[in-house]
Amino acid sequence: MSVKRKLMLKLWCRNVLEQRVSNVFKNNLLIALLYYVGFTIKDLILKENVHWMDNIPILVMAFLFYFLLDWTKKPYEWNKKSSD
């Protein structure tokens, strides 16, 4: 394989990986932000004052949970495709 082809293949793989990671990151961040907004609205309605610092750990935990959930799904899908 020529050097030019190897370089193009490397760049293509890097681009695909960056897009996949970017999409996963954006989706998980969106879900976490929805949790944050939901808990903030709940505080506003029920308690009439918002505890901003109490809601930040919820955002972080939701992001990590969904990010790890997506991360654990990827090897299974890859293994399923490679066994075919």
TORMI-651223 format. One record per residue: chain; residue in one letter; x, y, z of N, C-alpha, C in turn; residue number from 1. Coordinates in Angstrom, 1 decimal. Layout:
# residues N
[pt "A","a",[X,Y,Z],[X,Y,Z],[X,Y,Z],NUM]
...
***
This chain:
# residues 84
[pt "A","m",[0.9,-1.2,0.0],[0.0,0.0,0.0],[0.9,1.2,0.0],1]
[pt "A","s",[0.5,2.2,-0.8],[1.4,3.4,-0.9],[1.2,4.3,0.3],2]
[pt "A","v",[2.2,5.1,0.5],[2.2,6.0,1.7],[1.0,6.9,1.6],3]
[pt "A","k",[0.7,7.4,0.4],[-0.5,8.3,0.3],[-1.8,7.6,0.7],4]
[pt "A","r",[-2.0,6.4,0.3],[-3.2,5.6,0.6],[-3.2,5.4,2.1],5]
[pt "A","k",[-2.1,5.0,2.7],[-2.1,4.8,4.2],[-2.4,6.1,4.9],6]
[pt "A","l",[-1.9,7.2,4.5],[-2.2,8.5,5.1],[-3.7,8.8,5.0],7]
[pt "A","m",[-4.2,8.6,3.8],[-5.7,8.9,3.6],[-6.5,8.0,4.4],8]
[pt "A","l",[-6.2,6.7,4.5],[-6.9,5.8,5.4],[-6.9,6.2,6.9],9]
[pt "A","k",[-5.7,6.6,7.3],[-5.5,7.1,8.7],[-6.4,8.3,8.9],10]
[pt "A","l",[-6.4,9.3,8.0],[-7.2,10.5,8.2],[-8.7,10.2,8.2],11]
[pt "A","w",[-9.1,9.2,7.3],[-10.5,8.9,7.3],[-10.9,8.2,8.6],12]
[pt "A","c",[-10.1,7.3,9.1],[-10.4,6.6,10.4],[-10.5,7.6,11.5],13]
[pt "A","r",[-9.5,8.5,11.5],[-9.5,9.6,12.6],[-10.8,10.4,12.5],14]
[pt "A","n",[-11.2,10.8,11.3],[-12.4,11.6,11.1],[-13.7,10.9,11.6],15]
[pt "A","v",[-13.8,9.6,11.2],[-14.9,8.8,11.6],[-15.0,8.7,13.2],16]
[pt "A","l",[-13.8,8.4,13.8],[-13.8,8.3,15.2],[-14.1,9.6,15.9],17]
[pt "A","e",[-13.6,10.7,15.4],[-13.9,12.0,16.0],[-15.4,12.3,15.9],18]
[pt "A","q",[-16.0,12.0,14.8],[-17.5,12.2,14.6],[-18.3,11.4,15.6],19]
[pt "A","r",[-17.9,10.1,15.7],[-18.6,9.2,16.6],[-18.5,9.7,18.1],20]
[pt "A","v",[-17.3,10.0,18.5],[-17.1,10.5,19.9],[-17.8,11.8,20.1],21]
[pt "A","s",[-17.8,12.7,19.1],[-18.4,14.0,19.2],[-19.9,13.8,19.3],22]
[pt "A","n",[-20.5,12.9,18.5],[-22.0,12.7,18.6],[-22.4,12.1,20.0],23]
[pt "A","v",[-21.6,11.1,20.4],[-21.9,10.5,21.7],[-21.7,11.6,22.8],24]
[pt "A","f",[-20.7,12.4,22.8],[-20.5,13.4,23.8],[-21.7,14.4,23.8],25]
[pt "A","k",[-22.1,14.9,22.6],[-23.2,15.8,22.5],[-24.5,15.3,23.0],26]
[pt "A","n",[-24.8,14.0,22.6],[-26.1,13.4,23.1],[-26.1,13.2,24.6],27]
[pt "A","n",[-25.0,12.8,25.2],[-25.0,12.6,26.6],[-25.0,13.9,27.3],28]
[pt "A","l",[-24.4,14.9,26.8],[-24.4,16.2,27.4],[-25.8,16.8,27.4],29]
[pt "A","l",[-26.5,16.6,26.3],[-27.9,17.1,26.1],[-28.8,16.4,27.2],30]
[pt "A","i",[-28.7,15.1,27.3],[-29.5,14.4,28.3],[-29.2,14.9,29.7],31]
[pt "A","a",[-27.9,15.1,30.0],[-27.6,15.6,31.4],[-28.1,17.0,31.6],32]
[pt "A","l",[-28.0,17.9,30.6],[-28.6,19.2,30.7],[-30.1,19.2,30.9],33]
[pt "A","l",[-30.8,18.3,30.2],[-32.2,18.1,30.4],[-32.5,17.7,31.9],34]
[pt "A","y",[-31.7,16.8,32.5],[-31.9,16.5,33.9],[-31.7,17.7,34.8],35]
[pt "A","y",[-30.7,18.5,34.5],[-30.3,19.7,35.2],[-31.5,20.7,35.2],36]
[pt "A","v",[-32.0,20.9,34.0],[-33.1,21.9,33.8],[-34.4,21.3,34.5],37]
[pt "A","g",[-34.6,20.1,34.4],[-35.8,19.5,35.1],[-35.7,19.6,36.6],38]
[pt "A","f",[-34.6,19.3,37.2],[-34.4,19.4,38.6],[-34.5,20.9,39.0],39]
[pt "A","t",[-34.0,21.8,38.2],[-34.0,23.2,38.5],[-35.5,23.7,38.5],40]
[pt "A","i",[-36.2,23.3,37.5],[-37.6,23.7,37.4],[-38.4,23.1,38.6],41]
[pt "A","k",[-38.1,21.9,39.0],[-38.8,21.2,40.1],[-38.5,22.0,41.4],42]
[pt "A","d",[-37.2,22.4,41.6],[-36.9,23.2,42.8],[-37.6,24.6,42.7],43]
[pt "A","l",[-37.7,25.2,41.6],[-38.4,26.5,41.5],[-39.9,26.4,41.8],44]
[pt "A","i",[-40.5,25.3,41.4],[-42.0,25.1,41.6],[-42.3,24.7,43.0],45]
[pt "A","l",[-41.6,23.7,43.5],[-41.9,23.1,44.8],[-41.3,23.9,46.0],46]
[pt "A","k",[-40.0,24.3,45.8],[-39.3,24.9,47.0],[-39.3,26.5,46.9],47]
[pt "A","e",[-39.6,27.0,45.7],[-39.6,28.5,45.5],[-38.2,29.1,45.5],48]
[pt "A","n",[-37.2,28.3,45.7],[-35.8,28.8,45.6],[-35.0,27.6,45.0],49]
[pt "A","v",[-34.1,28.0,44.2],[-33.3,27.0,43.4],[-32.0,26.8,44.1],50]
[pt "A","h",[-31.6,25.6,44.3],[-30.3,25.2,44.9],[-29.4,24.8,43.8],51]
[pt "A","w",[-28.7,25.8,43.2],[-27.9,25.5,42.0],[-26.8,24.5,42.2],52]
[pt "A","m",[-26.1,24.7,43.4],[-25.0,23.8,43.7],[-25.4,22.4,44.0],53]
[pt "A","d",[-26.7,22.1,44.4],[-27.2,20.8,44.6],[-27.5,20.1,43.3],54]
[pt "A","n",[-27.8,20.9,42.2],[-28.2,20.3,41.0],[-27.0,20.0,40.1],55]
[pt "A","i",[-25.9,20.6,40.3],[-24.7,20.4,39.5],[-24.2,18.9,39.6],56]
[pt "A","p",[-24.1,18.3,40.8],[-23.7,16.9,40.8],[-24.7,16.0,40.1],57]
[pt "A","i",[-26.0,16.4,40.0],[-26.9,15.6,39.2],[-26.6,15.6,37.7],58]
[pt "A","l",[-26.2,16.8,37.3],[-25.7,16.9,35.9],[-24.5,16.1,35.6],59]
[pt "A","v",[-23.5,16.1,36.5],[-22.3,15.3,36.3],[-22.6,13.8,36.3],60]
[pt "A","m",[-23.4,13.4,37.3],[-23.7,12.0,37.4],[-24.5,11.5,36.2],61]
[pt "A","a",[-25.5,12.3,35.8],[-26.3,11.9,34.6],[-25.4,11.8,33.4],62]
[pt "A","f",[-24.5,12.7,33.2],[-23.6,12.7,32.0],[-22.7,11.4,32.1],63]
[pt "A","l",[-22.1,11.2,33.2],[-21.2,10.0,33.4],[-22.0,8.7,33.2],64]
[pt "A","f",[-23.2,8.6,33.8],[-24.0,7.4,33.6],[-24.3,7.1,32.2],65]
[pt "A","y",[-24.8,8.1,31.4],[-25.1,7.8,30.0],[-23.9,7.7,29.2],66]
[pt "A","f",[-22.8,8.4,29.5],[-21.6,8.2,28.7],[-21.1,6.8,28.9],67]
[pt "A","l",[-21.0,6.3,30.1],[-20.6,4.9,30.4],[-21.5,3.9,29.8],68]
[pt "A","l",[-22.8,4.2,29.8],[-23.8,3.3,29.2],[-23.5,3.1,27.7],69]
[pt "A","d",[-23.3,4.3,27.0],[-23.0,4.2,25.6],[-21.6,3.5,25.3],70]
[pt "A","w",[-20.7,3.8,26.2],[-19.4,3.2,26.1],[-19.4,1.6,26.2],71]
[pt "A","t",[-20.2,1.1,27.1],[-20.3,-0.3,27.2],[-21.1,-1.0,26.1],72]
[pt "A","k",[-21.9,-0.2,25.4],[-22.6,-0.8,24.2],[-21.7,-1.0,23.0],73]
[pt "A","k",[-20.7,-0.2,22.8],[-19.9,-0.2,21.6],[-19.1,-1.5,21.4],74]
[pt "A","p",[-18.4,-2.1,22.4],[-17.7,-3.3,22.2],[-18.7,-4.5,21.8],75]
[pt "A","y",[-19.8,-4.5,22.4],[-20.8,-5.6,22.1],[-21.2,-5.5,20.6],76]
[pt "A","e",[-21.5,-4.3,20.1],[-21.9,-4.1,18.7],[-20.7,-4.5,17.8],77]
[pt "A","w",[-19.5,-4.1,18.2],[-18.3,-4.4,17.4],[-18.1,-5.9,17.3],78]
[pt "A","n",[-18.2,-6.6,18.5],[-18.0,-8.0,18.6],[-19.1,-8.8,17.7],79]
[pt "A","k",[-20.3,-8.3,17.8],[-21.4,-8.9,17.0],[-21.1,-8.8,15.5],80]
[pt "A","k",[-20.6,-7.7,15.1],[-20.3,-7.5,13.6],[-19.1,-8.4,13.2],81]
[pt "A","s",[-18.1,-8.5,14.1],[-16.9,-9.2,13.7],[-17.2,-10.8,13.7],82]
[pt "A","s",[-18.2,-11.2,14.4],[-18.4,-12.7,14.4],[-19.2,-13.1,13.2],83]
[pt "A","d",[-19.9,-12.2,12.5],[-20.7,-12.6,11.3],[-19.8,-13.0,10.1],84]
***
